[in-house]
Amino acid sequence: MGYKVDTIASQIGRGLNGGLAYVGAHGLAGKEIAGGECDSHVDDRGFVIFDTGLMFKVNGKRGSTWKMIVTLEGSDTYTVRLMKVFSVKKFAKTGKIAQVLDEATDVYCDQLQDVIEGIYDKAIRDLCDGWIRI
């Protein structure tokens, strides 16, 4: 991973007490375009458009795929999105690849771990009746 993406992962927390372990993060993928730090957005199909960020799967609702995307914004803050990724069948029917389940904007680096854990806790409580898939 690039320097900025590696910094994002470190700010979330990598160890046993870190945010990545808390949400069961796996399949980490980073994107870093030199000189790019545009404001991110979600297009009509559910794709998150960004220049610099970190994406990873999290333990979510049984039978569905959840991903978190943490993007670096031009204001030097982060946007955190929890996404539900649709199956190929659903994509073929609807033309949508994903749906935003929750989002936090203007997140400072020292708030990143707490915000990620809070978004995750809320989604588990509201969408999974408090049960975590392991």
VEXGUSE-523605 format. One line per 5 residues: for each residue x, y negated, z of N, C-alpha, C, O. Coordinates in steps of 0.1 Angstrom, whole numbers. Atoms other than C-alpha are relative to their C-alpha. Layout:
% VEXGUSE-523605
X Y Z X Y Z X Y Z X Y Z  ...
//
This chain:
% VEXGUSE-523605
8 12 0 0 0 0 9 -12 0 20 -12 4  -8 13 0 11 -36 -5 0 -6 14 -6 -2 23  -2 7 -12 21 -60 22 -13 -4 7 -16 -2 18  13 6 -5 -13 -77 26 -9 11 4 -16 10 15  9 -11 -3 -32 -44 25 5 7 13 -3 11 21
-5 -6 -12 -9 -29 51 -2 -8 12 -5 -3 23  3 10 -11 -14 -60 73 -14 2 4 -17 2 16  14 -2 -3 -52 -55 71 -2 13 8 -8 12 18  2 -12 -7 -49 -19 82 6 -1 14 0 4 24  -6 2 -13 -26 -29 111 -9 -9 9 -10 -6 21
8 8 -8 -50 -56 122 -13 7 4 -18 4 15  11 -9 -4 -79 -31 122 4 9 12 -4 11 21  -5 -9 -10 -58 -8 143 1 14 -5 -9 20 -9  -3 -13 6 -42 25 133 1 11 10 -2 23 7  -2 -11 -10 -36 44 165 -13 5 5 -23 3 0
11 -6 -5 -59 64 186 -10 -10 6 -22 -7 6  9 10 -5 -74 32 201 -3 -10 -11 -10 -20 -8  3 9 11 -76 15 167 -13 2 -6 -20 12 -4  13 0 6 -106 7 147 -1 10 -11 -12 16 -13  1 -10 10 -97 31 119 -4 14 6 -12 21 0
3 -13 -7 -98 61 143 -15 -1 5 -22 9 4  13 2 -6 -130 47 159 -11 4 -10 -21 10 -6  10 -3 11 -150 49 126 2 12 -8 -5 15 -17  -3 -12 8 -134 81 114 5 -3 -14 1 4 -23  -5 5 14 -117 63 85 8 11 -7 17 17 0
-8 -9 8 -104 85 58 -1 -4 -15 -10 -11 -19  0 4 14 -95 82 21 3 -15 -2 -4 -21 -10  -4 15 2 -79 47 25 5 -3 -14 13 4 -19  -5 5 13 -74 28 -7 1 -15 1 -8 -22 5  -2 15 -1 -60 -7 -10 1 -6 -14 5 1 -24
-1 8 13 -61 -33 -38 6 -13 4 1 -20 13  -7 12 -3 -38 -62 -39 5 -6 -14 14 0 -20  -3 6 13 -36 -85 -70 9 -12 4 5 -21 11  -9 11 -3 -6 -108 -68 -6 -14 -4 -11 -16 -15  5 13 2 -16 -144 -64 -16 -1 1 -21 -12 1
15 0 -1 -53 -134 -61 -5 0 14 -1 9 22  7 0 -13 -74 -142 -30 -13 -6 -2 -18 -14 6  13 6 2 -107 -151 -45 -11 5 10 -9 15 17  10 -4 -9 -139 -149 -26 -7 12 -6 -10 13 -18  6 -12 4 -155 -115 -28 -15 -1 -2 -21 -10 4
14 -1 2 -190 -107 -39 -5 14 -4 4 22 -9  6 -13 4 -213 -78 -46 -8 -3 -13 -17 -12 -13  7 3 13 -226 -76 -82 -14 8 1 -17 14 10  14 -5 1 -261 -64 -93 0 15 2 -10 21 6  0 -15 -1 -250 -27 -93 5 5 13 5 17 16
-5 -4 -13 -235 -27 -59 15 1 1 21 5 11  -15 0 0 -198 -30 -69 4 -13 8 -1 -23 6  -5 11 -7 -178 -52 -45 12 -5 -9 22 3 -12  -10 6 8 -156 -76 -66 9 -7 9 5 -16 16  -10 7 -9 -124 -87 -48 14 2 -6 16 11 -15
-14 -1 4 -87 -92 -53 9 7 10 18 15 6  -8 -6 -11 -72 -81 -20 -9 6 11 -18 -1 16  8 -6 -11 -87 -56 4 3 14 2 12 20 -4  -2 -14 -4 -89 -22 20 -14 7 0 -23 1 6  12 -8 0 -116 4 14 2 14 6 13 20 3
-1 -13 -6 -122 36 33 -13 6 3 -23 -1 6  12 -7 -4 -148 62 40 -1 0 15 9 1 22  2 -2 -15 -163 64 75 -11 11 2 -18 14 -7  10 -10 -4 -183 90 93 -14 -7 0 -16 -16 8  13 6 1 -219 82 85 -12 10 1 -10 21 7
12 -9 -1 -254 97 81 3 12 -8 8 12 -20  -2 -13 7 -254 134 71 -7 -1 -13 -18 -6 -14  6 0 14 -260 138 34 2 -13 -8 -2 -14 -19  -3 12 8 -248 103 24 15 -4 3 21 1 12  -14 5 -1 -215 86 19 0 -14 3 -6 -23 -3
-1 13 -5 -206 55 38 15 -5 -2 24 3 0  -14 6 1 -176 32 30 0 -14 6 -10 -21 6  -2 14 -5 -163 1 46 10 -6 -10 20 0 -14  -9 8 8 -146 -26 25 3 -13 7 -6 -20 11  -4 12 -7 -126 -53 42 8 -8 -10 18 -3 -16
-6 8 10 -117 -81 18 6 -13 6 0 -19 15  -7 12 -4 -93 -110 23 -6 -11 -9 -6 -10 -21  7 11 7 -111 -143 13 10 -11 -2 20 -12 5  -9 12 3 -96 -175 0 2 -9 12 11 -16 13  -1 8 -12 -103 -191 34 9 6 10 10 1 21
-9 -7 -9 -78 -167 50 -8 7 11 -2 9 22  8 -8 -9 -106 -149 68 -4 13 -8 0 14 -20  4 -12 6 -121 -115 61 -15 1 -1 -23 -5 6  13 -5 1 -154 -101 49 0 15 2 7 22 -4  1 -14 -2 -164 -67 62 -14 5 -4 -24 -1 -1
13 -5 5 -191 -47 44 0 15 3 10 23 0  3 -14 -1 -205 -13 53 -10 3 -11 -20 -3 -13  7 -3 12 -218 3 21 -5 15 0 2 23 6  5 -14 3 -239 34 13 2 2 -15 -3 -6 -23  -3 -3 14 -226 49 -19 -9 11 -5 -11 21 1
11 -9 6 -252 66 -41 7 11 -8 18 10 -13  -4 -12 8 -249 100 -58 0 -4 -15 -6 -14 -19  0 2 14 -243 103 -95 -15 0 -6 -18 -8 -15  14 -1 4 -280 113 -99 -7 -13 2 -14 -18 -6  7 13 -4 -293 82 -81 6 -11 -9 -2 -20 -13
-6 11 9 -268 60 -101 -6 1 -14 -10 -10 -20  6 -1 13 -282 74 -133 -14 -5 -1 -18 -10 -11  14 4 0 -318 67 -123 -1 -15 2 -9 -22 -4  2 14 -4 -313 32 -107 10 -9 -6 8 -21 -7  -10 9 4 -281 19 -122 8 -7 11 17 -16 8
-7 6 -12 -269 10 -87 10 11 5 7 22 7  -11 -9 -6 -236 25 -73 0 0 15 4 10 21  -1 1 -15 -240 13 -37 -10 -11 5 -15 -19 -3  8 9 -7 -260 -7 -12 7 -5 12 13 3 19  -6 5 -12 -248 -30 15 -9 3 12 -21 -1 12
7 -3 -12 -259 -17 49 1 -11 10 -8 -15 17  -3 11 -9 -243 -45 69 12 -8 -5 20 -3 -12  -11 9 5 -219 -74 64 3 -11 10 -6 -16 17  -4 11 -8 -199 -99 84 10 -8 -8 19 -3 -14  -9 9 8 -182 -129 69 7 -9 10 4 -10 22
-9 9 -7 -156 -154 81 5 6 13 5 0 24  -5 -8 -12 -140 -128 104 15 -3 0 22 -2 -10  -14 3 -2 -106 -139 118 8 13 3 1 23 8  -7 -12 -1 -78 -113 120 -1 6 14 -1 18 16  1 -5 -14 -80 -111 158 -14 6 4 -16 11 15
13 -5 -2 -117 -102 155 -3 12 -8 -14 19 -6  3 -10 10 -114 -76 128 -4 13 6 -14 19 2  3 -13 -6 -113 -45 150 -14 0 7 -22 9 5  13 1 -6 -143 -56 171 -11 -1 -9 -22 5 -7  11 2 10 -164 -66 141 -2 14 -7 -14 18 -8
1 -13 7 -157 -32 123 -7 10 10 -16 16 6  7 -10 -10 -166 -12 155 -14 -4 2 -23 5 4  14 5 -3 -197 -34 161 -9 4 -12 -20 8 -9  8 -4 12 -210 -29 125 -3 15 0 -14 19 -3  1 -15 1 -203 8 127 -10 5 11 -19 13 9
9 -4 -12 -220 12 162 -15 -4 -4 -24 5 -1  14 4 4 -251 -7 149 -6 9 -10 -18 13 -9  5 -8 11 -254 14 118 -3 14 6 -13 20 2  2 -13 -6 -250 47 138 -13 -1 9 -21 9 8  11 1 -8 -276 35 163 -13 -2 -8 -23 5 -5
12 3 7 -301 21 138 -4 11 -11 -15 13 -14  2 -9 11 -297 46 109 2 15 3 -3 23 -5  -3 -14 -3 -286 78 126 -5 4 14 -1 15 19  5 -3 -14 -305 77 159 11 2 10 9 10 20  -11 -1 -10 -271 74 177 9 12 -2 18 14 5
-8 -12 3 -257 107 162 11 -3 -10 8 -10 -20  -11 2 9 -223 107 146 3 14 -6 5 24 1  -4 -12 7 -215 133 120 15 3 2 23 -7 0  -14 -3 -2 -182 151 127 4 12 -9 15 16 -9
//
